[in-house]
Amino acid sequence: MSLQVTQFIQLIRSHHKIAGFTGAGISTDSGISDYRSKGGIWDRFQPVYFDEFLASEEKRLIYWERKIELWNSLKQAQPNAAHLFFRQLEKRKKLLALITQNIDGLHKKAGTSREKIIRLHGTNLEVTCLDCKKIFSAEQIFDQIDLTKGAPRCEHCNGLLKPNTISFGQPLSQLSLDKAKDISLSCDLMIVIGSTLLVQPASFFPELAVQRGAKLVIINLSETPLDHQAELVIKENCSSFLKEVSPYI
């Protein structure tokens, strides 16, 4: 057992109000491709801003075309050891909450309770009506979608349907931001996994936790702006590292 594994286990055992903070790096071992890379989905489709989505059927079709391609890979993805780690913490009654930037829904698939997950950018596992606010499962919508008939609309009120995620130009949920702030002020240990901590306002929360006196652990392959404030920085593959830790939690 490496020194970092031992140190991490000791931190987990000695803290009882643990918060998680996760970014895209936690899901790469689950087959969620880096669709921002060259040749990926973001390289082939121009981003559709929220006001464009509302105003233009043409833009809505472009948006949905991209979402369909993303869904075809996302629906097969399964949580890895890093996602399951937070479910373990919850079972041990140590998980205060889990703040995530991810929209892949893998924390939910891993079994972490919905009420423990603060989804800053929403989730692709749900589709919502922008008018009546009814929420549908993604499978229900994507399995019957036909863009030749136009962008999908709500069967109840004919309002515009949209995956329950935050689009460019769309404000984040104030409720989610408030919850994340409360958790950051309340936790005694925050574990950051798979985030460069560069995207605001999300990256504000680990910094807030440290300012309030919480210990910080960062598991990420690249450097982050908060490495110098962390109790422990682990530059390893997160799922491999947490698979080794799992038996001792």
BELJO-V264717 format. One record per backbone hydrogen bond with DSSP energy under -0.5 kcal/mol. CO is the residue of the C=O (numbers start at 1). NH is the residue of the N-H. E is the energy in kcal/mol with one decimal. If there is no record, write none. Layout:
co-><CO;CO>
nh-><NH;NH>
e-><E;E>
This chain:
co-><2;3;4;5;6;7;8;9;10;11;12;17;17;18;18;19;20;21;22;23;24;27;27;28;30;31;33;34;35;37;40;40;41;47;49;50;51;52;56;57;58;59;60;61;62;63;64;65;66;67;68;69;70;70;71;73;73;74;80;80;81;82;83;83;84;85;86;87;88;89;89;90;94;94;97;98;98;99;100;100;103;105;106;107;108;113;113;114;116;116;117;118;118;119;121;123;125;126;127;128;128;129;134;136;137;138;139;141;141;142;146;147;152;154;159;160;162;163;164;165;167;168;173;174;175;176;177;178;179;180;181;182;183;183;188;189;190;190;191;192;193;194;196;198;199;201;202;203;204;205;206;207;208;209;210;215;216;216;217;218;218;219;224;226;226;227;232;233;234;234;237;238;239;240;241;242;245;246>
nh-><6;7;8;9;10;11;12;13;14;15;15;188;189;96;97;191;99;193;101;26;27;30;32;31;78;33;35;37;42;40;43;44;45;49;53;54;55;56;60;61;62;63;64;65;66;67;68;69;70;71;72;73;73;74;75;76;77;77;83;84;85;86;86;87;88;89;90;91;92;94;95;93;18;96;20;100;118;22;120;121;124;109;110;112;111;116;117;117;98;118;119;100;120;122;166;126;138;164;136;130;162;133;129;127;141;142;143;144;145;145;149;150;161;158;154;130;128;165;123;167;170;50;177;178;179;180;181;182;183;184;185;186;186;187;215;19;192;217;21;219;23;25;225;200;203;204;205;207;208;209;210;211;212;214;213;190;231;232;192;220;234;194;227;229;230;230;218;235;220;236;241;242;243;244;245;246;248;249>
e-><-2.1;-2.7;-2.5;-2.4;-2.2;-2.0;-2.2;-2.5;-1.6;-0.5;-0.9;-2.6;-1.3;-3.3;-0.9;-2.8;-3.0;-2.7;-2.6;-1.9;-1.7;-1.5;-1.5;-1.5;-0.5;-1.0;-1.8;-1.9;-3.4;-2.4;-0.7;-1.2;-1.4;-0.6;-2.4;-2.0;-1.5;-2.3;-2.0;-2.2;-1.8;-2.6;-2.6;-2.2;-1.8;-2.1;-2.5;-1.7;-2.3;-2.7;-1.9;-0.8;-0.8;-2.4;-2.8;-0.6;-0.5;-1.2;-0.5;-2.2;-1.4;-0.8;-0.7;-1.0;-2.0;-2.1;-2.1;-2.2;-1.8;-2.8;-0.9;-1.8;-2.8;-0.8;-2.1;-0.6;-3.4;-2.2;-2.0;-0.6;-3.2;-2.0;-1.7;-1.8;-1.4;-1.5;-0.6;-1.3;-3.2;-0.6;-0.7;-2.7;-1.1;-0.9;-2.0;-0.8;-2.3;-2.6;-3.6;-0.5;-2.1;-1.2;-2.1;-2.6;-1.2;-3.2;-2.1;-1.1;-0.6;-0.5;-1.9;-1.5;-1.7;-1.8;-2.9;-2.9;-3.0;-2.9;-2.8;-0.6;-2.3;-3.2;-2.1;-2.6;-2.3;-2.5;-2.1;-2.4;-2.4;-2.2;-1.7;-0.9;-0.6;-2.1;-2.1;-2.9;-0.6;-2.5;-2.3;-3.2;-2.1;-2.6;-0.7;-0.6;-2.7;-1.6;-1.7;-0.9;-2.2;-2.3;-2.0;-2.4;-1.7;-2.6;-1.6;-2.7;-2.4;-1.4;-3.3;-0.6;-3.3;-2.5;-1.5;-1.7;-0.6;-1.1;-2.4;-0.6;-1.7;-1.1;-2.4;-2.5;-1.5;-1.3;-1.5;-2.2;-2.5;-1.3>
